């Protein structure tokens, strides 16, 4: 059984075999330094050449959405259905039956609406609550005499995007509030709404705070900007809580009396728009709701699959990190642990690619492992990890700490970072793309982000405690046992 297990790890066995041969050569001839440098530079150089030959996909230009149709919705539903079927085939134990049922329900035609959902979206102090208080909670469709519930939500634009999507997905229409020229963040929000097939309108609130000339200039600018995304719903100016108007009265005795008059809210034609909603418009809005529901189902399925894959990936990462640590601890040759790590991580890359159903050869896996190692070195993460772990070990008042122990723990930690980085990277690669079409330019960012996320003190302490339990025979003489 043990022999069969190692036969299935050709990169790891071969790499460690090379390490053993080179170590023996060093012992017999004392010529390790030159050969070590030659092998390491050769491996890194080969990885770099192959890496540079990869083709990175170019960013596609922003395209304007076509109006959503029933056929487009059916195409989107069919695509999600195919995705669910593929995940179920790849992972039979993955629970997707509830999502498949939800997807089938999207094909059920709703002849009459049961309610309308509206969202008021805006940053702080744009007037969301004031506007909400002025709006009706029931409307009547143009062809009907029955009252239809109108459900409103006022949502801060600062809400994190994942939560925001969940909140506004059921909305039939969205009113976006601004109190002046659009900021870059507000424009990105409008683009997001547009590409999510939301029906939205921009409202210029607190217009009364500006002079007539400025007010008109801002409104025209807003209308010009939104016309490129939604020409049929131009931005309009409103004032949900106008500033009091100063009134001067000339009395009979010649004195002047000053008073303030509260001006009524100015909602433009918003209320008239609600009164004119008909069944055809509702059905158009409902297409967008169903399209977003289909996308949400796909996202939920993808998240479940990711959680399942990560649960299976972690034992592979942990096995590789302890093998790397053991190699570094027992290997007396300088830098030999780096060569062993490349071999072990190459096998890890191959195993993870198979787990994520990505086609990658053994040679390509070793090249990717070498590149991850190069990224770790270029970003200075090797030194940072060694310093952080060394300082933490010293702070625990250890009586003696061998350099080999720090080196072993650091090698294990970097292997863990490499494995977690690759998992994150593979999660974002479409199985429909080939290896040459992956966006390799993002790998360095993923490695850096993964390293930063794992630098918290509690995570480092937990890693060290686990490492000391996993490597008791190798660290018993250098690290005192815990009380």
C-alpha positions in Angstrom: 0.0 0.0 0.0 2.8 2.4 0.9 4.6 1.6 -2.4 1.5 2.2 -4.4 0.9 5.5 -2.7 4.4 6.8 -3.6 4.2 5.4 -7.2 1.2 7.7 -7.7 3.3 10.8 -6.8 6.0 10.8 -9.6 6.9 14.4 -9.2 7.4 14.2 -5.5 9.3 10.9 -5.6 11.5 12.0 -8.5 12.3 15.4 -7.0 13.1 14.0 -3.6 15.2 11.3 -5.3 17.2 14.1 -7.0 17.7 15.7 -3.6 19.0 12.5 -2.2 21.5 12.0 -5.1 22.7 15.6 -4.9 23.1 15.2 -1.1 25.2 12.1 -1.6 27.3 13.8 -4.2 28.0 16.6 -1.8 29.0 14.2 0.9 31.4 12.3 -1.4 32.9 15.1 -3.4 32.1 18.4 -1.6 31.0 19.9 -5.0 27.4 20.7 -3.9 27.4 24.4 -4.2 28.0 24.6 -7.9 25.6 21.8 -8.9 23.0 23.2 -6.5 23.0 26.6 -8.0 23.0 25.1 -11.6 20.0 22.9 -10.9 18.0 25.6 -9.1 18.7 28.2 -11.8 17.9 25.7 -14.5 14.5 24.9 -12.9 13.6 28.5 -12.4 14.8 29.5 -15.9 12.8 26.8 -17.5 9.7 27.9 -15.6 10.3 31.5 -16.5 10.6 30.7 -20.2 7.4 28.7 -20.3 5.6 31.3 -18.2 6.5 34.1 -20.6 5.2 32.1 -23.5 1.7 31.8 -22.0 -0.9 34.0 -23.5 -2.8 36.2 -21.1 -6.4 37.1 -22.2 -7.0 40.7 -23.0 -9.7 42.6 -21.2 -12.9 42.7 -23.2 -14.4 46.2 -23.8 -17.5 47.1 -21.8 -20.5 46.2 -23.9 -24.0 47.7 -23.6 -26.6 45.2 -22.6 -29.3 44.2 -25.0 -32.9 44.5 -23.7 -33.7 41.3 -21.9 -36.1 39.0 -23.7 -37.9 35.8 -22.8 -35.6 33.9 -25.1 -32.6 35.3 -23.4 -34.0 34.3 -20.0 -34.5 30.7 -21.2 -31.0 30.6 -22.6 -29.6 31.8 -19.2 -31.7 29.2 -17.4 -30.5 26.4 -19.7 -26.9 27.5 -19.1 -27.3 27.3 -15.4 -29.0 23.9 -15.7 -26.0 22.6 -17.7 -23.7 23.9 -15.0 -25.6 22.2 -12.2 -25.6 18.9 -14.2 -21.8 19.2 -14.7 -21.2 19.8 -11.0 -23.4 16.9 -10.1 -21.5 14.6 -12.5 -18.2 15.7 -11.2 -19.2 15.5 -7.6 -22.1 13.1 -7.1 -22.2 13.7 -3.3 -22.8 17.4 -3.7 -26.3 18.4 -2.7 -27.9 20.4 -5.5 -31.5 19.1 -5.6 -33.0 22.2 -4.0 -31.3 24.5 -6.4 -32.4 22.3 -9.4 -36.0 22.7 -8.1 -35.7 26.4 -7.8 -34.4 26.6 -11.3 -37.3 24.6 -12.7 -39.7 27.0 -10.9 -38.3 29.9 -12.9 -40.0 28.4 -16.0 -43.4 28.7 -14.4 -45.2 31.6 -16.0 -46.8 34.0 -13.5 -49.9 35.4 -15.2 -50.7 38.0 -12.6 -48.4 39.8 -10.2 -48.8 39.3 -6.5 -46.6 42.3 -5.5 -44.1 44.9 -6.7 -40.7 45.4 -5.1 -39.0 48.7 -5.2 -35.6 49.7 -3.9 -34.3 53.2 -2.9 -30.5 53.1 -3.1 -28.3 55.9 -2.1 -25.3 57.0 0.0 -25.6 58.6 3.5 -27.7 61.7 3.7 -29.1 61.5 0.2 -32.7 61.4 1.5 -33.6 57.7 1.3 -35.8 57.7 4.5 -37.5 61.0 3.6 -38.4 59.7 0.1 -39.6 56.4 1.5 -42.0 58.1 3.8 -43.7 59.9 0.8 -44.3 56.8 -1.3 -47.4 54.7 -1.5 -47.5 51.1 -0.3 -50.2 50.0 -2.8 -50.8 50.6 -6.5 -53.3 49.6 -9.1 -52.1 48.3 -12.5 -53.5 50.1 -15.5 -55.6 47.2 -16.6 -56.8 46.2 -13.2 -58.9 47.6 -10.4 -57.3 45.4 -7.7 -54.8 47.0 -5.3 -51.3 45.5 -5.6 -48.9 45.6 -2.6 -45.8 47.8 -3.2 -42.9 46.7 -1.0 -40.1 49.2 -0.5 -36.6 48.9 0.8 -34.2 51.8 1.5 -30.6 50.4 1.1 -27.3 52.2 1.8 -25.1 52.2 -1.3 -22.1 51.5 1.0 -23.5 47.9 1.6 -20.8 45.3 0.6 -21.5 44.1 -2.9 -22.3 40.4 -2.1 -24.9 41.6 0.5 -26.2 44.3 -1.8 -26.8 41.8 -4.7 -28.8 39.6 -2.3 -30.9 42.5 -1.1 -31.7 44.1 -4.5 -32.0 41.0 -6.6 -35.8 40.7 -6.0 -36.4 44.4 -6.9 -38.5 45.1 -9.9 -37.1 48.6 -10.1 -34.4 50.7 -8.3 -34.3 54.4 -7.7 -30.8 55.7 -7.2 -30.4 58.9 -5.2 -27.6 61.4 -5.7 -27.2 65.0 -4.5 -24.8 66.3 -7.1 -22.4 65.2 -9.8 -21.8 61.4 -10.0 -18.7 60.1 -8.3 -16.7 57.2 -9.7 -18.2 54.9 -7.1 -21.8 56.0 -8.0 -21.0 55.5 -11.7 -19.8 51.9 -11.0 -23.0 51.3 -9.1 -25.1 52.3 -12.2 -23.0 50.1 -14.4 -23.5 47.2 -12.0 -27.3 47.8 -12.1 -27.3 48.0 -15.8 -25.4 44.7 -16.4 -27.5 42.9 -13.8 -30.6 43.8 -15.9 -32.1 46.0 -13.2 -34.7 48.7 -14.2 -33.4 51.8 -12.5 -33.6 55.6 -12.6 -31.3 58.2 -11.2 -32.9 60.9 -9.0 -31.1 64.2 -8.3 -32.3 65.0 -4.8 -31.8 68.3 -2.8 -31.8 70.3 -6.0 -33.1 73.3 -4.0 -29.7 73.7 -2.4 -28.3 74.9 -5.8 -28.9 78.1 -7.8 -31.1 77.8 -10.8 -28.2 77.8 -13.2 -26.2 75.2 -11.3 -29.2 73.0 -10.8 -29.9 72.9 -14.5 -26.3 72.3 -15.4 -26.0 69.3 -13.0 -29.3 67.8 -14.2 -28.3 68.0 -17.8 -24.9 66.4 -17.0 -26.6 63.6 -15.1 -29.0 63.0 -18.0 -26.1 63.0 -20.5 -24.2 60.4 -18.4 -27.1 58.0 -17.8 -28.3 58.2 -21.5 -25.4 55.9 -22.4 -26.7 53.2 -20.2 -30.5 53.8 -20.1 -31.8 56.4 -22.5 -35.5 55.7 -21.9 -35.3 56.7 -18.2 -33.6 60.1 -18.0 -32.4 61.4 -14.6 -34.9 63.8 -13.0 -34.6 66.3 -10.2 -36.6 66.0 -6.9 -36.6 67.6 -3.4 -38.0 65.3 -0.8 -37.5 67.9 2.0 -37.0 71.3 0.5 -35.3 74.0 2.5 -37.8 76.5 4.2 -38.5 79.6 2.1 -37.9 83.0 3.7 -41.1 85.2 3.5 -41.0 89.0 4.0 -44.3 90.8 4.7 -44.7 94.6 4.6 -47.0 95.7 7.4 -49.3 98.7 7.4 -47.1 100.6 9.9 -44.2 100.3 7.5 -42.4 97.5 9.4 -41.2 94.3 7.7 -42.1 90.9 9.2 -39.9 87.9 8.3 -41.2 84.3 8.4 -40.4 80.9 7.0 -42.7 78.8 4.9 -42.3 75.0 4.5 -42.3 74.2 0.9 -44.0 70.9 -0.2 -41.9 68.0 -1.4 -41.2 68.0 -5.2 -41.2 64.4 -6.5 -41.4 65.3 -10.2 -43.4 62.6 -12.1 -42.4 59.7 -9.8 -46.0 59.1 -8.5 -47.4 59.4 -12.0 -44.9 56.7 -13.2 -46.2 54.4 -10.5 -49.8 55.0 -11.5 -49.0 54.2 -15.1 -47.5 50.8 -14.5 -49.3 48.1 -16.5 -49.1 44.3 -16.9 -46.7 44.5 -19.8 -44.2 46.7 -17.9 -44.5 44.3 -14.9 -43.7 41.3 -17.1 -40.6 43.1 -18.5 -39.5 43.9 -14.9 -40.1 40.2 -13.9 -37.8 39.0 -16.6 -35.0 40.8 -14.9 -35.9 39.3 -11.5 -35.9 35.8 -12.9 -32.6 36.3 -14.7 -31.0 37.4 -11.5 -32.5 34.5 -9.6 -30.9 32.1 -12.2 -27.5 33.8 -11.6 -28.0 33.6 -7.9 -28.7 29.8 -8.2 -25.5 29.4 -10.2 -23.5 31.3 -7.6 -24.9 29.2 -4.7 -24.0 26.0 -6.6 -20.5 27.3 -7.3 -20.1 28.2 -3.6 -21.1 24.8 -2.5 -18.8 23.2 -5.0 -15.9 25.4 -3.7 -16.6 24.4 -0.1 -16.6 20.8 -1.1 -13.3 21.1 -3.1 -11.6 23.0 -0.3 -12.6 20.3 2.2 -10.8 17.8 0.0 -7.9 20.1 -0.9 -6.9 20.8 2.7 -5.6 17.3 3.5 -3.5 17.4 0.3 -2.0 20.8 1.4 -1.3 19.6 4.9 0.4 16.5 3.7 2.6 18.5 1.4 3.5 21.1 4.1 4.6 18.5 6.7 6.6 16.6 4.0 8.3 19.9 3.1 9.0 20.7 6.8 10.4 17.2 7.4 12.7 17.5 4.4 14.0 20.9 5.6 14.5 19.8 9.2 16.6 16.6 8.3 18.4 18.0 5.3 21.9 19.4 6.3 22.6 20.8 2.9 22.0 24.5 2.4 19.2 25.3 0.0 18.4 21.6 -0.6 15.0 22.2 1.2 14.1 24.6 -1.6 14.7 21.9 -4.3 12.7 19.5 -2.2 9.9 22.0 -1.8 9.7 22.5 -5.6 9.3 18.7 -6.0 6.7 18.4 -3.3 4.8 21.5 -4.4 4.9 20.3 -8.0 3.1 17.2 -6.9 0.7 19.3 -4.9 -0.1 21.5 -7.9 -0.8 18.4 -10.0 -3.1 16.9 -7.3 -5.0 20.1 -6.8 -5.5 20.6 -10.6 -6.9 17.1 -10.8 -9.2 17.8 -7.8 -10.5 20.9 -9.6 -11.0 19.1 -12.9 -8.4 21.3 -14.6 -6.3 19.6 -17.3 -2.6 20.0 -16.3 0.3 17.7 -17.1 3.0 16.7 -14.6 5.5 18.9 -16.4 3.1 21.9 -16.4 2.4 21.3 -12.7 6.1 21.4 -11.8 6.5 24.6 -13.9 3.6 26.3 -12.0 5.1 25.2 -8.7 8.4 26.8 -9.6 6.7 30.0 -10.6 4.8 30.1 -7.3 8.2 29.7 -5.6 9.6 32.5 -7.7 6.7 34.8 -6.7 7.2 34.0 -3.0 10.9 35.0 -3.4 10.3 38.1 -5.4 7.7 39.4 -3.0 10.0 38.9 -0.1 7.6 36.5 1.6 10.2 33.9 2.4 12.1 36.4 4.6 8.9 37.7 6.1 7.5 34.3 7.0 10.8 33.3 8.6 11.0 36.5 10.6 7.4 36.2 11.8 7.6 32.6 12.8 11.1 33.1 14.5 9.8 36.0 16.5 6.8 34.1 17.6 8.8 31.1 18.7 11.2 33.3 20.7 8.3 35.0 22.4 7.2 31.7 23.7 10.4 31.6 25.9 11.9 28.5 24.2 15.2 27.6 25.8 16.8 26.6 22.6 15.8 27.1 19.0 17.8 25.5 16.2 18.0 27.2 12.8 16.8 24.1 11.2 13.5 24.2 13.2 12.8 27.7 12.0 13.7 26.7 8.4 11.4 23.6 8.6 8.4 25.6 10.0 8.9 28.3 7.4 9.1 25.8 4.6 5.8 24.2 5.8 4.2 27.6 6.1 5.2 28.7 2.6 3.9 25.4 1.2 0.6 26.1 2.9 0.5 29.6 1.4 1.3 28.1 -2.1 -1.4 25.5 -1.8 -4.1 27.9 -0.5 -3.1 30.4 -3.3 -3.4 27.8 -6.0 -6.9 26.7 -4.6 -8.1 30.3 -4.8 -6.6 30.7 -8.3 -8.2 27.4 -9.6 -11.6 28.4 -8.2 -11.6 31.4 -10.5 -10.6 29.5 -13.7 -13.4 28.4 -16.0 -13.2 24.7 -17.0 -14.1 25.8 -20.5 -10.7 27.5 -20.9 -7.5 25.8 -21.6 -4.3 26.3 -19.6 -2.9 28.8 -22.0 -6.1 31.0 -21.7 -5.9 31.3 -17.9 -5.3 34.8 -16.5 -1.8 34.0 -15.1 -1.2 37.7 -14.4 -3.5 37.4 -11.4 -1.4 34.6 -9.7 1.0 37.0 -8.0 -1.9 39.1 -6.6 -3.5 35.9 -5.3 -0.3 34.8 -3.6 0.2 38.2 -1.9 -3.5 38.4 -0.7 -3.3 34.8 0.6 -0.1 35.6 2.5 -1.6 38.8 4.0 -4.8 37.0 5.1 -2.7 34.3 6.9 -0.5 36.8 8.8 -2.9 37.3 11.6 -1.3 36.4 15.0 -4.0 33.9 15.9 -3.5 32.0 12.6 0.3 31.9 13.0 0.0 30.7 16.6 -2.5 28.0 15.5 -0.1 26.9 12.7 2.8 26.6 15.1 0.9 24.6 17.6 -0.2 22.2 14.9 3.3 22.0 13.5 4.8 21.1 16.9 2.2 18.3 17.2 2.8 17.0 13.7 6.6 17.0 14.0 7.3 15.8 17.5 10.2 13.5 16.7 12.0 16.1 14.7 11.5 18.9 17.1 11.7 17.2 20.5 15.4 18.1 21.0 15.0 21.7 19.8 11.6 22.7 21.2 10.5 21.9 24.7 7.3 20.1 25.1 4.3 22.2 26.1 3.2 22.0 29.7 
